[in-house]
Amino acid sequence: MERLLRVSALIDSFNQKVGRTVMWLVLVTVVISAANAVVRKALDTSSNAWLEAQWQLFGAVFMLCAAYTLLKNEHIRIDIINNLFPKRVRDWIDLLGHLLFLMPFVILMLVDGWPFFLASWRINEQSMNAGGLPQWPAKLLVPLGFTLLFLQGISEIVKRVAVMRGLVPDPHAAPGAPAHAGPEREHAA
């Protein structure tokens, strides 16, 4: 298990670096959007390439930061209901959710995503809009993003099993909360 936890830490570190780097594309997207709006209003001209750059950059942020979001435990869930369960049940929900839902979906997207990108790349697919951008870089984001998410899914499964075995503290536990306590134990103390 120690070896798996070291691999998990490497995956976490890598996705942390990717997420913190890629999130700067939000600023780039905002600058492009603002500049494009100013040019369009002031000079009465526009460029499909700049519009498509905004879309592709947003896609890059969304796809490449999905693994970072999972690492930070910021993915969508119904916390109001989830927090009603004891810690042990929440751990099992996370583990089974990763194994039965996340990982099969990610594998399906990888199986479909690589051919989707490769077909576009082989023909050097271009935008159908005049002056638009090549489309294959945007399509590459699908398999890249899901590869990162696959790796992070493995990391989360390893960490959750280690937490359930009592080998490591819960990385997602609330600060100051005991790693082993559920809501009923926290209030009873």
DRENPALO-431039 format. One line per field, with one value per residue: residue number from 1; chain; x, y, z of N, C-alpha, C, CB in turn. Coordinates in steps of 0.1 Angstrom, whole numbers. Glycine has a CB too. Example, Ala and Ser with C-alpha at 12.3 -4.5 7.8 and 13.67 -1.06 7.14 Angstrom:
// DRENPALO-431039
num <- (1_2)
cadena <- (A_A)
n.px <- (132_128)
n.py <- (-57_-22)
n.pz <- (78_71)
ca.px <- (123_137)
ca.py <- (-45_-11)
ca.pz <- (78_71)
c.px <- (132_129)
c.py <- (-33_0)
c.pz <- (78_79)
cb.px <- (113_141)
cb.py <- (-45_-6)
cb.pz <- (90_57)
***
This chain:
// DRENPALO-431039
num <- (1_2_3_4_5_6_7_8_9_10_11_12_13_14_15_16_17_18_19_20_21_22_23_24_25_26_27_28_29_30_31_32_33_34_35_36_37_38_39_40_41_42_43_44_45_46_47_48_49_50_51_52_53_54_55_56_57_58_59_60_61_62_63_64_65_66_67_68_69_70_71_72_73_74_75_76_77_78_79_80_81_82_83_84_85_86_87_88_89_90_91_92_93_94_95_96_97_98_99_100_101_102_103_104_105_106_107_108_109_110_111_112_113_114_115_116_117_118_119_120_121_122_123_124_125_126_127_128_129_130_131_132_133_134_135_136_137_138_139_140_141_142_143_144_145_146_147_148_149_150_151_152_153_154_155_156_157_158_159_160_161_162_163_164_165_166_167_168_169_170_171_172_173_174_175_176_177_178_179_180_181_182_183_184_185_186_187_188_189)
cadena <- (A_A_A_A_A_A_A_A_A_A_A_A_A_A_A_A_A_A_A_A_A_A_A_A_A_A_A_A_A_A_A_A_A_A_A_A_A_A_A_A_A_A_A_A_A_A_A_A_A_A_A_A_A_A_A_A_A_A_A_A_A_A_A_A_A_A_A_A_A_A_A_A_A_A_A_A_A_A_A_A_A_A_A_A_A_A_A_A_A_A_A_A_A_A_A_A_A_A_A_A_A_A_A_A_A_A_A_A_A_A_A_A_A_A_A_A_A_A_A_A_A_A_A_A_A_A_A_A_A_A_A_A_A_A_A_A_A_A_A_A_A_A_A_A_A_A_A_A_A_A_A_A_A_A_A_A_A_A_A_A_A_A_A_A_A_A_A_A_A_A_A_A_A_A_A_A_A_A_A_A_A_A_A_A_A_A_A_A_A)
n.px <- (8_20_36_16_5_26_26_1_6_24_7_-12_5_13_-12_-20_-1_-7_-34_-31_-16_-31_-54_-48_-55_-80_-78_-65_-85_-105_-92_-88_-115_-124_-108_-116_-143_-140_-126_-145_-166_-154_-140_-157_-153_-145_-132_-133_-115_-105_-129_-132_-109_-114_-135_-121_-101_-116_-126_-103_-96_-118_-116_-90_-87_-105_-95_-80_-100_-113_-92_-91_-115_-138_-158_-192_-216_-243_-241_-256_-273_-253_-238_-254_-249_-229_-193_-180_-199_-200_-174_-175_-195_-180_-159_-172_-186_-165_-154_-176_-189_-174_-149_-156_-170_-150_-132_-147_-149_-123_-118_-135_-126_-99_-99_-117_-102_-79_-90_-97_-72_-58_-69_-64_-84_-103_-119_-153_-160_-152_-119_-115_-102_-79_-95_-87_-69_-86_-102_-83_-82_-102_-94_-70_-78_-95_-76_-60_-80_-86_-62_-63_-86_-77_-58_-75_-90_-71_-63_-87_-92_-69_-75_-99_-88_-74_-48_-39_-46_-78_-77_-96_-110_-128_-112_-99_-118_-123_-108_-121_-146_-182_-211_-228_-211_-195_-211_-219_-197)
n.py <- (-12_12_18_23_45_63_66_77_101_113_115_133_155_161_167_188_208_210_219_244_258_258_271_298_303_312_340_347_341_360_384_382_381_406_423_416_424_452_459_451_469_494_495_483_457_422_390_356_338_348_346_319_311_319_301_277_280_282_256_242_249_238_210_203_210_194_171_183_196_173_163_184_179_193_187_182_174_163_177_182_160_140_146_138_112_87_89_66_55_76_73_48_55_73_57_36_52_62_39_26_45_69_59_39_56_75_58_50_75_79_57_64_90_92_82_101_125_117_112_138_151_137_146_172_189_218_249_255_281_312_322_309_287_258_226_203_207_214_192_174_180_165_136_142_156_136_116_127_129_102_92_108_97_71_78_89_67_50_66_67_40_37_55_43_20_31_39_64_98_114_131_149_157_179_208_204_185_152_125_101_104_105_126_121_113_134_153_141_141)
n.pz <- (0_6_-16_-35_-24_-27_-55_-58_-45_-63_-86_-76_-71_-97_-110_-95_-102_-130_-128_-114_-132_-156_-148_-152_-178_-177_-172_-195_-214_-206_-211_-239_-247_-238_-253_-279_-278_-275_-298_-317_-312_-313_-337_-355_-364_-365_-355_-363_-355_-330_-315_-315_-303_-277_-270_-272_-253_-230_-230_-227_-200_-186_-193_-186_-160_-146_-133_-113_-99_-88_-72_-53_-41_-49_-67_-79_-56_-34_-7_15_19_19_41_62_66_84_88_79_61_42_32_19_0_-15_-24_-39_-57_-72_-82_-96_-111_-118_-129_-149_-167_-174_-186_-208_-221_-228_-245_-266_-271_-280_-307_-318_-316_-331_-357_-365_-363_-383_-407_-405_-394_-399_-388_-397_-400_-416_-415_-391_-365_-364_-356_-344_-321_-301_-299_-290_-263_-251_-248_-234_-211_-199_-195_-175_-155_-152_-141_-117_-106_-100_-80_-61_-54_-43_-21_-7_1_17_37_48_58_79_75_67_73_66_36_29_51_73_86_118_125_137_120_119_128_124_118_139_160_163_175_198_215)
ca.px <- (0_29_40_5_3_36_21_-10_11_29_-4_-17_14_12_-25_-19_7_-15_-45_-26_-11_-41_-64_-44_-61_-92_-74_-62_-98_-111_-85_-92_-129_-126_-102_-124_-154_-136_-123_-157_-174_-147_-136_-167_-147_-144_-125_-138_-103_-105_-140_-130_-99_-121_-141_-111_-94_-126_-126_-90_-98_-128_-112_-77_-89_-114_-88_-76_-112_-115_-82_-95_-128_-147_-168_-205_-223_-253_-235_-267_-276_-241_-233_-262_-244_-217_-181_-178_-208_-195_-162_-180_-201_-170_-152_-181_-189_-153_-152_-187_-194_-164_-139_-162_-173_-137_-126_-155_-146_-109_-120_-141_-120_-87_-103_-123_-91_-71_-97_-96_-58_-53_-74_-61_-97_-103_-132_-161_-161_-141_-108_-115_-90_-80_-104_-80_-63_-97_-106_-73_-85_-111_-86_-60_-85_-99_-64_-57_-91_-84_-51_-67_-95_-69_-53_-86_-94_-60_-64_-99_-89_-60_-83_-108_-80_-68_-34_-36_-57_-86_-73_-108_-117_-129_-101_-103_-127_-116_-108_-129_-160_-193_-218_-234_-200_-189_-220_-220_-185)
ca.py <- (0_23_21_29_59_72_68_86_115_118_119_145_166_165_173_201_217_212_228_257_264_259_281_311_305_320_353_349_341_372_395_380_384_420_430_414_433_466_460_450_481_506_494_476_445_411_378_343_331_353_340_304_310_320_288_266_282_277_241_237_251_228_196_200_212_184_163_192_197_161_163_193_175_203_182_184_163_168_176_183_146_132_149_131_98_86_90_53_54_85_68_38_61_79_46_29_61_63_26_22_55_77_52_34_68_80_48_51_87_77_48_72_103_92_81_114_134_112_115_152_154_131_154_186_195_233_255_258_296_319_327_301_280_243_220_191_210_214_178_167_183_154_125_146_158_123_109_133_125_87_92_113_87_61_83_90_53_45_73_64_27_39_62_34_11_38_41_78_107_117_144_158_159_193_211_203_174_139_118_89_106_109_137_117_112_148_161_134_143)
ca.pz <- (0_7_-30_-41_-18_-33_-68_-56_-42_-76_-94_-70_-74_-112_-113_-88_-111_-142_-125_-110_-144_-166_-144_-157_-191_-175_-174_-210_-220_-203_-219_-254_-248_-236_-264_-290_-277_-277_-313_-324_-310_-317_-351_-363_-371_-356_-360_-359_-348_-316_-309_-314_-293_-264_-267_-270_-240_-220_-231_-220_-186_-182_-194_-180_-146_-140_-123_-102_-91_-81_-62_-43_-36_-53_-76_-74_-48_-26_6_26_21_21_55_71_68_92_80_72_49_32_26_10_-11_-24_-31_-49_-67_-81_-89_-104_-120_-124_-137_-162_-176_-179_-196_-220_-228_-234_-257_-277_-272_-288_-321_-321_-318_-342_-370_-367_-366_-396_-418_-401_-394_-397_-386_-409_-401_-423_-406_-378_-360_-365_-346_-337_-308_-291_-297_-282_-249_-246_-243_-224_-198_-193_-190_-162_-146_-149_-131_-104_-101_-94_-68_-51_-49_-34_-8_1_7_28_48_53_66_90_72_65_77_54_31_27_64_76_96_132_127_138_107_121_134_116_124_152_170_165_183_210_223)
c.px <- (9_33_28_2_14_32_10_-5_17_18_-10_-8_13_-1_-26_-12_-1_-26_-41_-21_-22_-52_-60_-50_-74_-89_-72_-75_-105_-105_-88_-106_-131_-120_-110_-137_-151_-133_-136_-166_-167_-144_-146_-162_-146_-136_-130_-127_-103_-117_-138_-119_-105_-128_-132_-104_-103_-126_-114_-91_-107_-122_-99_-77_-99_-107_-83_-88_-115_-105_-86_-109_-139_-157_-182_-210_-234_-248_-245_-271_-264_-236_-242_-257_-232_-205_-178_-186_-204_-183_-166_-187_-191_-163_-160_-184_-177_-152_-163_-192_-183_-155_-145_-165_-160_-131_-134_-151_-132_-110_-126_-133_-107_-90_-109_-113_-83_-77_-96_-82_-54_-57_-71_-74_-97_-118_-140_-164_-149_-131_-108_-102_-91_-88_-97_-74_-75_-102_-95_-75_-94_-102_-75_-67_-90_-88_-60_-68_-90_-73_-55_-77_-88_-63_-63_-90_-84_-61_-76_-98_-80_-67_-92_-100_-73_-53_-30_-48_-65_-82_-84_-116_-117_-118_-107_-113_-119_-118_-118_-143_-170_-200_-223_-223_-195_-198_-221_-208_-186)
c.py <- (13_28_28_43_68_75_78_100_121_123_132_157_171_172_187_211_220_222_242_265_267_270_295_314_312_335_356_350_354_384_394_385_399_428_428_422_447_468_460_462_493_506_487_464_434_399_365_336_335_347_326_302_310_306_277_268_278_262_235_238_240_214_194_203_203_176_171_194_185_160_172_190_186_199_183_172_170_167_176_168_138_134_143_117_98_86_77_51_63_80_57_44_67_68_39_39_62_50_23_32_63_70_46_45_73_71_49_64_86_68_56_85_103_91_94_124_130_114_129_156_149_140_169_194_210_237_257_273_302_325_320_294_265_237_209_195_209_200_170_169_171_143_130_149_146_115_114_129_110_86_96_103_76_66_84_77_48_52_69_50_29_46_52_23_18_40_55_86_111_131_154_161_174_196_211_191_161_131_106_91_110_120_133_116_126_155_154_137_155)
c.pz <- (0_-8_-37_-36_-24_-47_-67_-53_-55_-85_-89_-73_-88_-115_-106_-97_-124_-139_-122_-123_-154_-162_-149_-171_-189_-177_-188_-217_-218_-211_-234_-256_-247_-248_-277_-290_-280_-292_-321_-323_-315_-332_-361_-371_-360_-363_-355_-351_-333_-309_-306_-303_-279_-260_-264_-257_-229_-219_-224_-205_-180_-182_-186_-165_-139_-130_-111_-93_-83_-70_-50_-37_-38_-63_-70_-67_-40_-12_18_29_26_36_66_75_77_82_72_60_38_25_16_-2_-21_-32_-42_-60_-77_-89_-99_-114_-126_-133_-150_-172_-182_-189_-209_-228_-234_-246_-269_-280_-281_-303_-326_-324_-330_-356_-374_-371_-379_-408_-416_-402_-391_-394_-398_-410_-408_-413_-392_-376_-364_-353_-338_-323_-297_-289_-290_-267_-243_-240_-232_-210_-191_-189_-176_-151_-143_-139_-117_-98_-94_-80_-57_-45_-39_-20_0_8_19_40_55_62_77_88_71_69_64_49_29_39_67_87_110_135_128_125_108_124_123_123_138_163_173_175_197_220_232)
cb.px <- (-9_42_44_-8_4_50_17_-19_22_37_-15_-19_28_13_-37_-12_20_-20_-52_-16_0_-48_-65_-29_-63_-98_-62_-53_-106_-111_-69_-90_-137_-119_-87_-128_-161_-123_-113_-166_-177_-134_-122_-174_-133_-157_-110_-142_-90_-106_-153_-126_-88_-132_-150_-101_-90_-140_-127_-78_-103_-141_-109_-66_-93_-121_-75_-71_-124_-114_-68_-95_-127_-140_-165_-214_-213_-267_-225_-279_-283_-230_-232_-277_-241_-217_-169_-180_-223_-192_-153_-190_-211_-159_-148_-194_-191_-140_-152_-198_-203_-155_-132_-175_-180_-127_-127_-170_-146_-100_-128_-155_-116_-78_-112_-132_-82_-67_-112_-101_-50_-59_-89_-50_-106_-98_-130_-175_-163_-147_-110_-127_-88_-65_-116_-70_-56_-109_-108_-59_-92_-120_-79_-53_-97_-108_-52_-57_-105_-80_-39_-73_-104_-57_-47_-98_-95_-46_-64_-112_-83_-48_-91_-116_-69_-70_-30_-33_-53_-101_-66_-117_-111_-143_-96_-109_-138_-121_-95_-123_-159_-202_-229_-241_-189_-188_-234_-221_-173)
cb.py <- (0_20_8_21_59_65_55_81_114_107_108_143_162_152_164_200_210_199_222_257_255_246_280_312_291_318_357_337_330_375_393_366_378_425_424_399_431_469_449_438_483_507_487_486_448_406_380_334_335_368_342_298_321_331_284_266_297_283_236_246_265_229_193_209_226_175_157_206_200_149_168_207_172_216_168_188_154_161_188_191_140_137_164_130_91_73_93_41_57_99_61_28_73_86_36_24_75_65_14_18_65_83_41_26_79_82_34_52_99_70_36_76_109_80_70_119_135_98_110_160_148_117_152_192_188_240_268_251_301_330_341_292_281_237_215_185_223_223_171_173_196_149_118_160_167_116_110_148_128_80_100_127_82_56_97_97_43_48_88_63_17_47_74_27_4_30_33_81_120_118_142_152_151_196_225_215_173_131_113_80_117_98_142_104_103_156_162_119_144)
cb.pz <- (12_15_-37_-39_-3_-33_-75_-44_-31_-83_-95_-54_-70_-120_-109_-74_-115_-148_-113_-99_-151_-168_-129_-158_-197_-161_-165_-215_-216_-188_-217_-258_-237_-224_-267_-291_-263_-269_-317_-319_-295_-309_-353_-372_-378_-351_-357_-371_-355_-316_-317_-327_-294_-264_-280_-282_-239_-222_-245_-226_-182_-190_-209_-186_-143_-151_-130_-107_-101_-90_-68_-48_-21_-57_-81_-86_-40_-28_8_21_9_12_57_66_55_100_89_82_54_39_37_17_-6_-15_-20_-42_-61_-72_-79_-95_-112_-113_-129_-159_-168_-167_-190_-217_-218_-223_-253_-273_-259_-284_-324_-309_-306_-340_-369_-355_-355_-398_-421_-411_-385_-410_-378_-408_-386_-432_-404_-378_-345_-365_-353_-346_-308_-296_-311_-286_-248_-257_-254_-229_-201_-203_-200_-163_-153_-162_-136_-106_-112_-103_-71_-57_-61_-40_-11_-9_-4_23_43_42_57_102_60_50_84_58_17_16_75_82_93_137_116_150_103_131_144_113_115_151_165_152_177_208_214)
***
